[in-house]
């Protein structure tokens, strides 16, 4: 594991050498354009890097990350990334990937003041409140955290489906499809939550924009 800035720079040189050894034209081809098929909305946690845990190559996944993989409709950074991915890159799939053992989830479940972070955690707390009837019945704290992480992903998938310019793309066809996953830090396995949305069919009517 890198311990200094120098380690990171040296690591970059090693990575370039190893990459060119097996694929001499890799960077030449990569520099021409990016044509990812996937947009990844994940947690900022350093232990959950999108390309590494999916064994994907650079250029295959467009990435946006924040604390607890939230889709907040007033977050211009996230909306700009999603808009570019959907309208310009024409990605086929959007993946919301949470993870068990998420610090944001844990913090949102508690009542400790976190300073400026409390403003962001409020969005996560709103998800807990929405599902409190189920979550409060889970006595084991870890199990409750894990279920909260899953339910949070589900809600963020729904939030994406409410975005008007995503709905515009659905009017033209079946993409982008939105998926919900959760990653386990303990075994490295991604769990597909079987949440896949590519239409407004299951959205409350109030969230459906007129064609």
ABEGO torsion letter per residue (X at the ends): XBABAAAAAAAAAAAAAAAAAABAAAAAAAAABBBBABBBBBBABAABBAAAAAGBBBGABBBBBBBGGBBBAABAAAAAAAAAAAAAAGBABBBBBBBBGBAAAAAAABABBAEAAAAAAAAAAAAAAAAAAAAAABABAAAAAAAAAAAAAAAAAAAAAABAAAAAAAAAEAOBBBBBBBBBAAAGBBBBAGBBBABAAABBAAABBBX
